[in-house]
Amino acid sequence: MVNIAIVGAGWVSNHHINSIVKFNDARIVAVIDLNLKAAGQQAALCGAAAYGKLSDCLDKVDMVWILTPPSSHRSIALEAIRAGKHVVVEKPISASVEDAELMVAEAKGHKVKLMTAFCCRFRTGFMKLKEFVESGKIGTPTTYWCQRHGLRVDPSNKWSTDPMLMTGMSIQSLSHDIDMMRWIAGEVTDVNAIVQESRPNLPGFDDNCNAIFRLAGGASANFQSSWSSHASFNTRGMLGAKGVAFVGGNDLWGLDFFRYKTDDMEYEVTEFINDPHDIRSFTREDRYFIDCVIKDMEPTVTGEDGLKALKISYGILESSRTGKTVKLSY
């Protein structure tokens, strides 16, 4: 039995708690939050105890889920890692590259697993797209793209509006898209980007991004992303020398279709899929991370993946600030 602590009683904890309670080889024994009332409410969902700080229950757990604002990830992760606990940290891995580098190094040094919760890797649509690209049916990849538009800022979400916590779209939400690009299309070598702020009441909060990436395998990628669009939609896909494949939907997150055509097909195929951004990907993700601990498997989505995504986010911001192409190093 794997004993788990959930740190952070915000909205995303609902998905993780409601996923983990389905498993018969794992149990949540602690929910931690500075707001003890919120911790108690979430703990009641899974028969756990509520605590105000991780140190009060660290000796009772094997794994720690960190679901707090990114700026707090370093201190919580290091406390857990140095106690020999495996860690799952919600994306983005941290608010700063330096903190993320330390988290990754400490996990290696203490021989514990540090896993970044990129739940999109466990979604049906993206798994279908990756499988199709890897099958070779589109031939040599030439261009990956990501378009994601919608209204996203919730005034009650301090991660977006509190100057001490906000990370902006390029770090907070594009982390998912960056990881998808790396997972499906390959490593990024450089980026040229324009990032914009459109909300006068939120200075420093970037909510629009146009970026072009050079990929290590010779292909390119482009992002067109907005949190200020009054019309919502998303598509991600890959063009190749022999075909194209992509997924998309009519809001920021949901995937309604998978479309593809190759040079040996007379007609394009559209498969209608039901892949909303719901608990299913969290359940697959949490099941996988627990299995990695039980079976002592090396995770395929790691702290290093979170660190690379964060470096690319900062590369986007640097390119926009300087007007220059930014070379990325890992």
Backbone bond lengths (Angstrom), bond angles and torsions (degrees), N, CA, C in turn:
res aa  C-N    CA-C-N  psi(-1)  N-CA   C-N-CA  omega(-1)  CA-C   N-CA-C  phi
1 M - - - 1.460 - - 1.529 109.96 -
2 V 1.328 116.37 127.73 1.459 122.22 177.97 1.527 108.34 -95.26
3 N 1.315 116.15 123.18 1.461 121.54 178.61 1.520 109.86 -95.82
4 I 1.320 115.72 133.37 1.465 121.77 -168.67 1.519 111.11 -125.29
5 A 1.332 114.74 141.23 1.470 122.00 170.84 1.519 108.26 -111.91
6 I 1.315 116.21 133.80 1.461 123.07 174.49 1.522 107.50 -104.40
7 V 1.327 116.51 119.13 1.460 120.52 179.09 1.524 108.25 -106.52
8 G 1.315 116.16 112.39 1.459 121.68 -177.32 1.516 109.62 112.81
9 A 1.331 116.28 118.34 1.467 121.30 -175.32 1.520 111.96 -109.15
10 G 1.326 116.95 29.84 1.460 121.12 177.97 1.514 111.55 -79.16
11 W 1.354 115.36 -168.95 1.465 119.82 -171.69 1.521 113.58 -61.87
12 V 1.351 117.51 -36.13 1.464 118.55 -176.08 1.519 111.29 -69.18
13 S 1.330 117.54 -20.81 1.463 119.32 177.90 1.525 111.52 -63.35
14 N 1.328 117.80 -26.99 1.468 120.15 177.53 1.523 111.29 -58.87
15 H 1.345 116.09 -44.93 1.463 119.81 -178.74 1.526 111.27 -64.10
16 H 1.328 116.31 -44.88 1.464 118.92 -177.74 1.533 111.25 -69.65
17 I 1.312 117.18 -42.72 1.465 119.40 179.80 1.524 110.69 -63.37
18 N 1.327 116.47 -47.62 1.463 119.83 -178.15 1.522 112.65 -68.46
19 S 1.328 117.20 -18.45 1.464 120.88 172.90 1.520 111.04 -80.43
20 I 1.310 116.67 -51.18 1.466 121.06 -172.91 1.519 111.97 -65.39
21 V 1.326 118.06 -32.88 1.474 119.17 -179.12 1.528 112.23 -65.43
22 K 1.316 118.29 -13.27 1.467 121.24 178.15 1.521 112.71 -77.92
23 F 1.323 117.48 -16.63 1.456 121.64 -172.72 1.525 110.23 -91.31
24 N 1.325 116.02 140.25 1.467 118.76 -179.38 1.520 113.30 -94.56
25 D 1.336 116.79 -0.74 1.461 119.78 179.07 1.526 112.27 -115.13
26 A 1.326 116.38 14.47 1.467 121.49 178.05 1.521 108.87 -146.74
27 R 1.308 116.24 148.43 1.458 120.05 177.50 1.527 109.79 -146.90
28 I 1.298 114.62 144.20 1.462 121.23 175.83 1.519 107.31 -87.67
29 V 1.319 116.53 119.75 1.468 120.44 -178.40 1.524 111.94 -106.21
30 A 1.361 116.49 -13.62 1.463 118.77 -177.06 1.522 110.62 -150.03
31 V 1.323 115.95 138.58 1.456 122.86 169.12 1.518 107.06 -122.17
32 I 1.330 116.00 125.94 1.464 121.75 -173.27 1.508 109.94 -117.37
33 D 1.314 116.67 132.19 1.456 121.74 174.11 1.521 108.45 -158.95
34 L 1.333 116.04 146.51 1.465 119.69 175.38 1.516 110.64 -60.41
35 N 1.323 116.08 -29.89 1.459 122.39 174.87 1.531 107.47 -88.31
36 L 1.312 117.46 97.84 1.455 121.15 -174.70 1.525 112.72 -64.18
37 K 1.328 116.17 -30.53 1.464 118.93 177.72 1.528 110.19 -64.02
38 A 1.346 116.19 -45.57 1.464 120.11 177.97 1.521 110.88 -63.62
39 A 1.345 117.02 -41.13 1.463 120.42 177.95 1.520 110.60 -60.89
40 G 1.336 116.96 -41.55 1.453 120.85 179.44 1.511 112.88 -64.59
41 Q 1.323 116.49 -39.17 1.470 120.20 179.17 1.521 111.27 -63.85
42 Q 1.330 116.55 -42.77 1.455 119.83 179.96 1.532 111.26 -73.58
43 A 1.316 116.66 -36.36 1.465 119.96 177.92 1.521 111.36 -62.20
44 A 1.316 116.40 -33.51 1.467 120.89 179.76 1.524 112.20 -64.85
45 L 1.326 117.11 -22.99 1.467 121.01 179.92 1.523 112.24 -71.53
46 C 1.327 116.34 -20.53 1.464 118.65 -172.43 1.527 113.40 -134.28
47 G 1.326 117.48 11.70 1.459 120.64 177.82 1.508 113.99 69.96
48 A 1.337 116.27 26.33 1.460 120.99 -179.36 1.525 110.44 -97.05
49 A 1.325 115.63 173.16 1.463 122.05 174.10 1.520 109.11 -96.95
50 A 1.321 116.37 150.92 1.463 122.26 179.53 1.523 110.07 -101.51
51 Y 1.326 115.16 138.83 1.455 121.22 -179.57 1.525 109.75 -136.30
52 G 1.333 114.93 157.58 1.451 120.53 178.05 1.509 113.27 -91.03
53 K 1.342 117.08 -19.54 1.467 119.85 178.48 1.519 110.00 -150.98
54 L 1.323 115.60 152.34 1.459 122.63 -174.11 1.519 111.70 -63.00
55 S 1.317 118.08 -36.51 1.464 121.21 -176.08 1.524 112.60 -60.06
56 D 1.316 117.03 -22.12 1.462 120.41 -178.67 1.530 112.64 -73.51
57 C 1.342 117.14 -14.93 1.470 118.80 -175.97 1.518 113.28 -138.45
58 L 1.326 118.14 8.60 1.463 121.09 -172.85 1.527 112.03 -62.19
59 D 1.310 117.31 -30.73 1.463 120.27 -179.39 1.525 113.03 -73.51
60 K 1.318 116.88 -7.16 1.467 121.42 -176.98 1.531 112.97 -98.96
61 V 1.349 117.84 -3.45 1.462 119.64 -169.73 1.530 112.61 -125.81
62 D 1.346 114.33 160.23 1.464 122.19 175.91 1.521 111.92 -107.59
63 M 1.338 116.20 -31.43 1.457 122.16 -177.62 1.529 109.58 -132.63
64 V 1.338 114.48 149.10 1.461 120.74 -179.92 1.524 108.65 -127.52
65 W 1.329 116.87 126.23 1.462 123.48 172.83 1.521 108.06 -97.51
66 I 1.340 117.89 122.57 1.465 122.15 -178.98 1.519 108.51 -104.12
67 L 1.334 116.65 111.14 1.467 123.18 -173.23 1.527 110.82 -123.22
68 T 1.299 116.92 31.93 1.462 123.65 -176.67 1.527 110.08 -101.09
69 P 1.344 118.72 172.96 1.468 119.91 175.98 1.527 112.25 -55.88
70 P 1.328 117.95 146.25 1.468 121.68 -172.98 1.530 114.68 -55.11
71 S 1.325 117.40 -33.81 1.459 119.83 -177.72 1.527 112.59 -65.62
72 S 1.330 117.78 -16.48 1.466 121.13 -179.54 1.528 112.61 -98.35
73 H 1.319 118.05 -4.30 1.464 120.50 -172.58 1.521 113.15 -63.05
74 R 1.322 116.66 -41.31 1.468 119.40 -174.53 1.519 111.64 -57.16
75 S 1.326 118.29 -53.38 1.460 120.70 -173.77 1.522 111.65 -64.05
76 I 1.326 116.76 -40.04 1.466 119.95 -179.93 1.523 110.21 -68.62
77 A 1.339 116.23 -45.79 1.467 120.38 -178.57 1.521 111.42 -61.96
78 L 1.320 117.32 -44.14 1.465 119.57 -178.41 1.517 111.29 -64.86
79 E 1.324 117.45 -37.93 1.463 120.27 177.75 1.528 110.37 -61.63
80 A 1.311 116.43 -44.04 1.464 120.16 -179.80 1.526 111.61 -69.81
81 I 1.328 116.97 -46.89 1.465 121.56 -177.88 1.518 111.25 -60.50
82 R 1.326 116.82 -44.58 1.468 120.59 -177.76 1.519 111.90 -69.00
83 A 1.317 116.21 -16.50 1.468 120.51 174.27 1.522 111.35 -92.75
84 G 1.337 117.11 4.90 1.452 121.46 176.80 1.512 114.85 82.05
85 K 1.330 116.96 21.03 1.465 120.69 -178.48 1.526 110.71 -97.62
86 H 1.326 116.16 143.49 1.453 121.21 173.73 1.525 109.05 -76.25
87 V 1.340 115.73 146.70 1.461 120.25 -171.04 1.526 110.74 -128.77
88 V 1.325 115.07 133.37 1.464 123.08 167.28 1.517 106.58 -112.34
89 V 1.330 117.46 122.13 1.464 120.68 -177.14 1.518 108.97 -119.03
90 E 1.335 115.60 128.75 1.459 119.59 177.03 1.517 110.13 -63.17
91 K 1.329 114.44 151.64 1.452 119.86 177.97 1.537 109.40 -75.03
92 P 1.337 118.82 155.80 1.461 125.81 -15.06 1.516 110.08 -66.02
93 I 1.323 116.95 154.26 1.454 120.42 -174.32 1.521 112.26 -57.00
94 S 1.321 117.16 -32.90 1.459 121.84 178.29 1.526 108.33 -164.63
95 A 1.322 115.09 174.53 1.463 119.58 177.10 1.519 111.64 -87.38
96 S 1.323 118.26 -17.29 1.464 120.51 -178.60 1.519 110.55 -132.46
97 V 1.320 115.84 147.18 1.454 121.78 178.79 1.526 110.47 -62.74
98 E 1.324 116.79 -40.13 1.467 120.53 -178.13 1.528 110.76 -61.28
99 D 1.331 116.83 -42.89 1.461 119.96 178.70 1.524 110.86 -64.45
100 A 1.332 116.48 -42.71 1.461 120.47 -179.31 1.529 110.93 -64.62
101 E 1.316 117.53 -40.27 1.466 120.78 178.08 1.516 110.97 -61.02
102 L 1.319 115.89 -41.15 1.471 119.71 179.21 1.525 110.78 -66.07
103 M 1.319 117.54 -41.47 1.465 121.36 178.39 1.523 110.67 -59.64
104 V 1.325 116.59 -45.94 1.465 120.94 -179.71 1.530 110.55 -64.03
105 A 1.321 116.62 -44.71 1.466 120.32 -179.10 1.523 111.72 -64.08
106 E 1.321 116.94 -42.37 1.467 120.73 -179.51 1.531 110.96 -65.85
107 A 1.311 117.49 -38.56 1.461 120.12 178.39 1.527 110.85 -63.18
108 K 1.329 116.55 -41.75 1.459 120.05 177.20 1.524 110.54 -64.05
109 G 1.332 115.31 -44.52 1.455 119.87 -178.06 1.517 113.51 -64.01
110 H 1.312 117.21 -33.52 1.468 121.51 -178.84 1.525 112.08 -97.30
111 K 1.339 116.39 3.51 1.474 122.58 175.72 1.523 112.00 54.66
112 V 1.327 114.62 47.02 1.466 120.28 173.25 1.522 108.61 -120.01
113 K 1.313 116.23 161.22 1.450 121.42 -178.30 1.528 109.85 -88.29
114 L 1.332 115.48 128.19 1.460 122.65 174.98 1.528 106.33 -116.19
115 M 1.329 116.15 116.62 1.463 121.87 -173.22 1.523 109.61 -122.40
116 T 1.322 117.08 131.24 1.455 122.06 178.33 1.523 109.06 -92.77
117 A 1.321 116.65 130.68 1.467 121.66 -172.87 1.530 111.23 -83.03
118 F 1.324 115.40 72.46 1.462 121.14 172.93 1.535 107.64 -88.40
119 C 1.317 116.56 84.78 1.466 120.41 -172.88 1.517 112.71 -65.49
120 C 1.351 118.29 -21.47 1.464 119.63 -178.01 1.525 112.11 -63.79
121 R 1.328 118.15 -23.69 1.464 120.13 176.86 1.533 111.31 -64.75
122 F 1.311 116.86 -16.85 1.456 121.35 -175.76 1.527 111.91 -107.57
123 R 1.339 116.83 14.18 1.450 121.21 178.57 1.528 110.97 -92.06
124 T 1.321 116.32 143.23 1.458 122.61 -175.10 1.524 112.36 -55.18
125 G 1.333 117.16 -48.60 1.455 120.81 -175.77 1.512 112.92 -62.52
126 F 1.322 116.93 -45.52 1.458 119.79 -178.36 1.526 111.48 -70.24
127 M 1.332 117.14 -34.58 1.465 119.23 176.22 1.526 110.74 -65.19
128 K 1.337 117.52 -38.46 1.474 121.10 177.12 1.525 110.35 -64.42
129 L 1.337 116.82 -42.70 1.464 120.25 179.98 1.526 110.93 -63.49
130 K 1.319 116.87 -45.54 1.464 119.89 -179.93 1.524 110.89 -62.26
131 E 1.328 117.00 -44.15 1.458 120.86 -179.93 1.528 111.00 -61.24
132 F 1.328 116.85 -40.70 1.471 120.61 -178.57 1.522 110.27 -66.88
133 V 1.329 117.35 -44.06 1.465 120.64 179.24 1.519 110.24 -63.01
134 E 1.334 116.83 -43.88 1.466 120.35 -177.51 1.523 112.52 -70.68
135 S 1.339 117.42 -18.53 1.463 120.32 178.54 1.526 112.20 -69.00
136 G 1.338 116.82 -17.96 1.452 121.58 -178.59 1.511 114.14 86.21
137 K 1.334 117.28 3.52 1.463 120.31 -174.83 1.527 113.07 -66.48
138 I 1.349 117.39 -26.87 1.468 118.56 179.22 1.529 111.77 -90.48
139 G 1.323 116.64 0.92 1.456 119.68 -179.14 1.522 111.75 76.42
140 T 1.298 116.25 -158.24 1.470 121.05 -179.60 1.524 109.67 -65.43
141 P 1.330 117.89 121.44 1.467 120.30 -179.71 1.528 111.64 -63.98
142 T 1.322 116.26 139.09 1.456 120.81 177.31 1.525 112.34 -117.09
143 T 1.335 118.35 -42.61 1.459 120.86 -175.27 1.528 111.74 -144.39
144 Y 1.325 115.38 128.19 1.468 121.87 170.06 1.516 107.25 -104.29
145 W 1.340 116.61 143.79 1.462 117.98 176.65 1.517 111.63 -137.19
146 C 1.321 113.82 155.19 1.464 122.29 175.41 1.520 108.09 -139.38
147 Q 1.319 116.36 120.07 1.463 122.11 171.26 1.527 107.39 -119.56
148 R 1.328 116.45 129.47 1.460 119.27 178.89 1.519 108.69 -149.67
149 H 1.316 116.82 113.41 1.462 122.65 -174.98 1.527 110.50 -127.53
150 G 1.326 115.98 144.24 1.461 121.10 174.07 1.510 111.19 168.82
151 L 1.328 116.53 173.21 1.463 122.64 173.36 1.523 107.85 -90.84
152 R 1.333 117.10 124.83 1.465 118.29 -167.43 1.516 115.45 -126.16
153 V 1.318 120.05 -20.76 1.458 119.66 -169.96 1.523 110.87 -83.69
154 D 1.309 115.54 122.50 1.459 123.12 175.10 1.528 107.25 -101.36
155 P 1.341 119.08 117.02 1.469 120.79 -177.57 1.523 113.66 -56.87
156 S 1.330 117.09 -23.35 1.463 119.35 179.81 1.528 112.35 -83.06
157 N 1.329 117.49 -9.37 1.460 121.99 -178.51 1.528 109.24 -88.44
158 K 1.313 116.74 102.17 1.461 120.69 -176.23 1.521 112.33 -66.63
159 W 1.340 116.90 -22.00 1.462 118.80 176.20 1.518 110.49 -59.54
160 S 1.331 116.36 -29.08 1.457 121.21 -177.42 1.518 113.32 -97.82
161 T 1.316 117.72 -25.87 1.459 119.89 -169.47 1.523 115.18 -116.70
162 D 1.319 118.73 -20.95 1.464 121.38 179.92 1.530 108.79 -82.09
163 P 1.342 118.34 118.75 1.473 120.29 -177.40 1.528 113.70 -56.01
164 M 1.334 117.58 -25.20 1.459 120.65 -179.40 1.537 112.18 -82.08
165 L 1.325 117.24 -15.39 1.458 120.83 -176.36 1.527 113.82 -117.47
166 M 1.326 117.70 -26.48 1.462 120.73 -171.11 1.525 112.44 -61.07
167 T 1.312 115.36 141.88 1.455 121.11 175.58 1.521 111.91 -118.75
168 G 1.324 117.99 -12.81 1.454 120.59 178.80 1.511 112.14 79.74
169 M 1.328 115.96 166.47 1.450 121.26 -175.90 1.525 112.76 -63.78
170 S 1.336 117.63 -38.25 1.464 120.44 -173.46 1.520 112.37 -63.60
171 I 1.325 116.71 -31.21 1.460 120.49 178.35 1.526 110.60 -96.62
172 Q 1.314 116.70 -45.88 1.455 120.63 -171.23 1.522 112.60 -70.87
173 S 1.320 117.79 -56.19 1.458 120.74 -172.67 1.520 113.35 -97.79
174 L 1.328 118.00 -35.77 1.465 119.06 179.63 1.523 112.11 -66.04
175 S 1.336 117.40 -12.89 1.463 119.39 176.00 1.523 110.31 -57.12
176 H 1.339 117.82 -39.57 1.464 121.16 176.08 1.535 110.49 -61.14
177 D 1.331 116.51 -48.73 1.458 121.23 -175.71 1.525 111.49 -67.75
178 I 1.313 116.18 -38.00 1.460 120.21 177.59 1.522 110.19 -64.21
179 D 1.320 116.95 -43.95 1.459 119.41 178.92 1.524 111.01 -64.01
180 M 1.348 117.90 -39.71 1.453 120.42 176.72 1.525 110.93 -60.57
181 M 1.331 116.80 -42.68 1.460 121.28 179.29 1.533 110.16 -60.70
182 R 1.323 117.24 -48.22 1.457 120.73 -179.35 1.524 110.93 -64.07
183 W 1.324 117.44 -40.24 1.466 123.04 -176.54 1.522 111.98 -68.17
184 I 1.326 116.28 -40.43 1.470 120.81 -175.26 1.519 112.39 -93.60
185 A 1.337 117.42 -40.78 1.468 121.12 -169.71 1.518 114.20 -105.97
186 G 1.333 118.54 -18.77 1.453 119.97 178.46 1.517 113.69 114.33
187 E 1.319 115.25 -179.39 1.461 122.03 -173.00 1.523 111.48 -72.55
188 V 1.327 114.84 149.63 1.463 122.58 179.74 1.523 109.31 -97.08
189 T 1.345 116.33 135.21 1.467 119.41 178.70 1.525 112.56 -105.46
190 D 1.352 117.55 -32.92 1.465 119.08 177.19 1.521 109.86 -158.02
191 V 1.338 115.29 164.64 1.458 121.06 -175.46 1.520 110.16 -143.43
192 N 1.321 114.91 145.08 1.455 122.63 172.26 1.527 106.21 -129.66
193 A 1.325 117.27 124.31 1.466 118.68 -169.79 1.524 112.53 -143.88
194 I 1.325 114.24 155.97 1.461 123.13 168.96 1.524 106.86 -124.90
195 V 1.312 116.42 121.85 1.465 123.06 -179.85 1.520 108.10 -117.38
196 Q 1.315 117.04 137.85 1.459 121.10 -176.87 1.518 112.20 -131.45
197 E 1.328 114.76 153.34 1.457 122.68 173.26 1.529 107.90 -111.83
198 S 1.330 117.73 132.69 1.461 119.53 -176.95 1.527 113.49 -118.65
199 R 1.328 117.87 -1.40 1.460 120.53 -176.11 1.527 109.93 -111.51
200 P 1.333 118.11 106.62 1.466 120.43 -178.62 1.524 113.36 -59.65
201 N 1.331 116.68 -26.31 1.466 120.12 -178.83 1.519 112.56 -82.48
202 L 1.341 117.63 -4.05 1.461 121.18 178.90 1.531 110.56 -128.68
203 P 1.322 117.44 66.94 1.468 119.39 178.97 1.525 110.81 -61.19
204 G 1.323 115.20 135.81 1.454 120.07 -179.29 1.512 113.99 90.72
205 F 1.338 116.76 -4.77 1.458 119.90 -179.39 1.530 109.43 -100.07
206 D 1.343 116.55 105.86 1.461 119.74 179.39 1.524 109.25 -80.64
207 D 1.338 115.88 134.59 1.462 119.64 -178.03 1.529 113.21 -134.09
208 N 1.335 117.09 8.80 1.464 121.30 174.72 1.529 109.11 -141.38
209 C 1.323 115.77 139.15 1.465 119.19 -178.09 1.525 110.17 -147.21
210 N 1.318 115.44 132.17 1.460 122.76 167.69 1.524 107.08 -122.69
211 A 1.320 116.65 122.83 1.465 120.17 -174.84 1.511 110.80 -140.67
212 I 1.336 115.22 144.63 1.458 122.64 174.47 1.526 107.70 -121.21
213 F 1.324 116.32 130.75 1.463 122.03 -177.12 1.526 110.15 -118.16
214 R 1.316 115.32 143.92 1.460 120.90 167.96 1.525 107.02 -98.42
215 L 1.335 116.71 133.36 1.457 121.31 -178.11 1.522 110.60 -105.35
216 A 1.316 115.66 152.76 1.467 121.01 -172.66 1.522 112.62 -62.33
217 G 1.328 117.54 -31.28 1.461 119.86 -177.10 1.514 114.31 -81.59
218 G 1.333 117.83 1.52 1.456 121.25 179.03 1.516 114.20 104.96
219 A 1.330 117.27 -11.82 1.461 120.74 177.47 1.526 109.74 -83.08
220 S 1.327 115.60 174.90 1.460 121.60 175.23 1.523 108.64 -126.19
221 A 1.327 116.18 170.69 1.459 121.48 177.90 1.510 108.67 -146.36
222 N 1.326 115.78 154.38 1.456 119.16 175.67 1.521 110.43 -141.87
223 F 1.342 114.49 144.03 1.459 122.72 176.71 1.524 108.75 -116.40
224 Q 1.309 115.81 139.01 1.458 122.37 169.13 1.524 105.26 -133.59
225 S 1.315 115.46 103.99 1.463 120.22 -169.70 1.522 110.89 -131.61
226 S 1.337 115.54 140.29 1.457 120.17 -179.67 1.514 110.95 -147.98
227 W 1.333 115.15 136.72 1.463 122.09 169.82 1.525 110.85 -105.50
228 S 1.323 117.46 12.22 1.465 119.85 -179.43 1.526 111.93 -122.41
229 S 1.322 117.20 13.29 1.460 121.51 -178.06 1.524 110.57 -83.56
230 H 1.326 116.17 133.34 1.465 120.19 179.24 1.521 112.42 -83.26
231 A 1.322 117.60 -6.31 1.456 122.37 170.46 1.523 108.03 -115.41
232 S 1.335 116.65 135.12 1.461 120.78 -174.66 1.522 111.56 -109.53
233 F 1.339 115.42 137.12 1.461 121.73 173.48 1.512 108.63 -169.30
234 N 1.333 116.20 164.51 1.460 119.57 173.83 1.518 109.49 -152.00
235 T 1.325 116.47 145.02 1.460 123.02 168.95 1.522 108.54 -143.57
236 R 1.328 115.91 145.45 1.461 122.40 170.24 1.520 107.08 -137.51
237 G 1.311 116.61 138.20 1.450 117.37 -178.16 1.511 113.34 -166.22
238 M 1.340 114.57 175.94 1.455 121.74 -179.08 1.521 110.16 -134.27
239 L 1.326 114.27 127.77 1.462 122.18 171.18 1.520 109.01 -92.89
240 G 1.334 115.58 141.61 1.449 119.95 175.65 1.514 110.50 -135.63
241 A 1.317 116.36 174.30 1.461 121.06 -178.80 1.527 112.30 -65.71
242 K 1.335 117.36 -21.89 1.465 120.59 -177.40 1.523 113.60 -119.43
243 G 1.326 118.40 2.81 1.457 118.13 -178.55 1.508 113.16 175.00
244 V 1.333 114.55 -173.94 1.455 121.83 -179.11 1.523 108.25 -147.36
245 A 1.330 116.07 148.82 1.460 121.80 175.26 1.514 107.95 -146.67
246 F 1.342 116.58 139.36 1.451 118.93 177.93 1.524 111.43 -158.17
247 V 1.331 114.14 159.25 1.457 122.48 176.70 1.518 108.13 -121.36
248 G 1.338 116.94 159.47 1.451 118.91 178.55 1.511 112.72 -174.29
249 G 1.343 113.64 176.21 1.456 120.04 -179.96 1.511 111.18 -166.17
250 N 1.336 115.24 -179.18 1.465 121.39 -172.48 1.520 114.05 -102.31
251 D 1.317 117.24 27.46 1.453 121.21 170.19 1.523 108.14 -151.97
252 L 1.327 117.16 -172.39 1.459 120.09 -177.39 1.524 113.05 -64.41
253 W 1.338 117.12 -31.53 1.459 120.13 -167.12 1.519 115.00 -119.99
254 G 1.340 118.38 -37.43 1.448 120.73 -170.40 1.514 113.50 -69.46
255 L 1.323 116.58 142.44 1.461 123.01 175.93 1.520 107.92 -112.38
256 D 1.346 115.15 116.28 1.462 121.47 -175.78 1.520 113.14 -103.90
257 F 1.336 117.92 -21.71 1.463 119.69 -174.85 1.525 110.91 -146.91
258 F 1.324 114.14 156.20 1.456 123.42 170.91 1.527 106.07 -127.68
259 R 1.334 117.83 117.64 1.463 122.96 -176.02 1.523 109.81 -118.01
260 Y 1.323 115.58 143.47 1.462 118.69 177.93 1.523 110.58 -157.69
261 K 1.314 115.08 153.84 1.464 122.46 173.12 1.513 108.29 -155.32
262 T 1.328 115.89 136.33 1.455 121.88 177.38 1.524 109.51 -123.18
263 D 1.302 115.75 168.86 1.456 119.46 -172.51 1.530 114.08 -69.52
264 D 1.332 117.70 -11.16 1.457 120.08 177.31 1.532 112.16 -100.67
265 M 1.348 116.62 10.52 1.467 121.53 179.49 1.523 109.45 -110.08
266 E 1.327 116.38 136.06 1.460 119.31 177.83 1.515 111.43 -74.51
267 Y 1.334 116.25 -36.34 1.461 120.38 -177.12 1.526 111.04 -127.96
268 E 1.315 114.53 151.00 1.458 121.36 173.06 1.529 109.83 -67.80
269 V 1.328 116.19 148.12 1.463 122.43 176.06 1.526 109.50 -112.13
270 T 1.320 115.68 133.05 1.460 121.70 172.76 1.517 108.78 -119.40
271 E 1.335 115.84 119.64 1.460 121.56 174.68 1.522 107.88 -102.85
272 F 1.302 117.77 125.45 1.452 120.84 177.54 1.527 109.05 -87.24
273 I 1.300 115.26 124.66 1.468 121.23 -176.65 1.520 108.96 -121.69
274 N 1.288 115.81 155.31 1.470 121.95 177.69 1.518 107.31 -114.19
275 D 1.318 115.81 88.89 1.464 120.54 -174.60 1.523 110.19 -130.89
276 P 1.336 117.49 69.43 1.461 119.67 174.22 1.528 110.10 -73.32
277 H 1.307 115.29 163.38 1.468 120.01 178.57 1.528 107.15 -82.04
278 D 1.350 115.61 82.18 1.450 119.68 -174.03 1.521 110.50 -127.44
279 I 1.320 116.58 -163.29 1.465 121.51 -171.75 1.527 112.69 -66.71
280 R 1.329 118.35 -19.56 1.460 119.63 -173.30 1.527 112.93 -60.19
281 S 1.338 116.93 -44.10 1.466 118.35 -179.79 1.520 111.33 -69.28
282 F 1.335 117.25 -33.11 1.462 120.32 176.80 1.528 110.15 -66.09
283 T 1.333 116.80 -39.34 1.456 120.06 179.15 1.516 111.23 -64.43
284 R 1.337 117.42 -44.66 1.469 120.40 177.31 1.527 110.53 -62.10
285 E 1.326 115.41 -43.41 1.458 120.91 -178.75 1.523 110.96 -62.40
286 D 1.329 117.01 -50.81 1.460 120.60 -177.77 1.523 111.52 -64.42
287 R 1.355 116.59 -38.23 1.465 120.62 176.38 1.528 110.25 -60.19
288 Y 1.333 115.38 -43.00 1.464 120.12 -178.81 1.528 111.16 -64.53
289 F 1.318 117.30 -45.63 1.458 119.90 -177.52 1.529 111.43 -65.27
290 I 1.324 116.71 -38.83 1.464 119.70 177.10 1.526 110.31 -65.51
291 D 1.331 117.32 -40.91 1.464 120.80 177.03 1.522 111.74 -61.02
292 C 1.338 116.20 -37.34 1.467 119.25 178.47 1.517 111.36 -59.80
293 V 1.326 117.03 -35.37 1.464 120.94 178.64 1.525 110.53 -77.53
294 I 1.323 117.69 -47.78 1.464 121.18 -177.79 1.521 111.13 -61.13
295 K 1.341 116.70 -42.98 1.460 121.78 -175.75 1.526 112.77 -95.94
296 D 1.318 116.15 1.96 1.468 122.50 -177.84 1.524 111.37 52.22
297 M 1.342 115.46 50.18 1.463 121.77 177.38 1.521 109.60 -95.74
298 E 1.326 115.74 148.19 1.458 120.00 173.32 1.525 108.40 -76.81
299 P 1.328 119.54 120.88 1.464 121.01 -178.36 1.528 111.39 -63.44
300 T 1.321 115.69 149.82 1.465 120.23 175.63 1.521 111.28 -90.68
301 V 1.309 117.88 -8.79 1.471 121.85 174.55 1.520 106.06 -127.46
302 T 1.311 116.01 112.40 1.459 122.26 -164.11 1.534 112.41 -125.14
303 G 1.310 113.74 -179.01 1.454 119.44 172.89 1.515 111.89 -62.16
304 E 1.338 115.90 -34.85 1.468 119.69 177.15 1.529 111.43 -61.34
305 D 1.327 117.29 -38.00 1.464 120.21 176.82 1.525 110.67 -63.95
306 G 1.323 116.55 -40.96 1.459 119.70 176.51 1.515 112.15 -63.80
307 L 1.331 116.19 -40.09 1.463 121.04 179.28 1.523 110.99 -65.66
308 K 1.319 118.05 -43.68 1.464 120.91 179.46 1.524 111.15 -63.32
309 A 1.337 116.84 -42.75 1.468 119.73 177.66 1.519 110.81 -60.88
310 L 1.323 117.05 -40.55 1.460 120.67 -179.88 1.529 111.10 -66.72
311 K 1.328 117.84 -39.70 1.468 120.81 177.37 1.529 110.69 -62.67
312 I 1.322 116.77 -37.99 1.462 119.66 178.22 1.522 110.44 -68.09
313 S 1.341 117.46 -40.10 1.469 120.32 175.81 1.520 111.19 -57.58
314 Y 1.320 116.48 -44.99 1.466 119.43 179.19 1.524 111.12 -69.59
315 G 1.337 117.02 -29.73 1.456 119.42 173.72 1.519 111.71 -64.55
316 I 1.333 116.86 -39.42 1.467 121.43 175.42 1.520 110.47 -59.28
317 L 1.314 116.53 -47.94 1.464 120.63 -178.39 1.524 111.62 -65.60
318 E 1.333 116.73 -39.81 1.465 120.24 179.51 1.523 110.94 -65.90
319 S 1.326 116.96 -42.24 1.463 120.34 179.60 1.523 110.36 -61.87
320 S 1.317 116.85 -42.80 1.459 120.16 179.58 1.524 110.96 -64.49
321 R 1.314 116.59 -39.87 1.462 120.97 -177.85 1.522 112.24 -69.41
322 T 1.345 116.59 -39.03 1.463 120.54 -174.16 1.531 112.89 -95.68
323 G 1.331 117.35 -18.27 1.456 120.65 -174.60 1.511 113.41 73.55
324 K 1.340 117.00 17.69 1.457 121.19 -177.02 1.530 110.97 -120.15
325 T 1.334 115.42 160.02 1.447 121.21 171.69 1.512 108.92 -71.91
326 V 1.319 117.63 133.80 1.460 122.21 -178.18 1.520 109.09 -108.30
327 K 1.317 116.18 122.82 1.462 121.96 174.25 1.521 108.80 -80.39
328 L 1.302 116.59 137.65 1.455 120.74 -176.52 1.527 110.13 -106.69
329 S 1.315 115.72 138.20 1.462 120.81 177.43 1.519 108.63 -128.68
330 Y 1.306 115.76 143.17 1.464 121.07 -176.80 1.521 111.64 -120.67
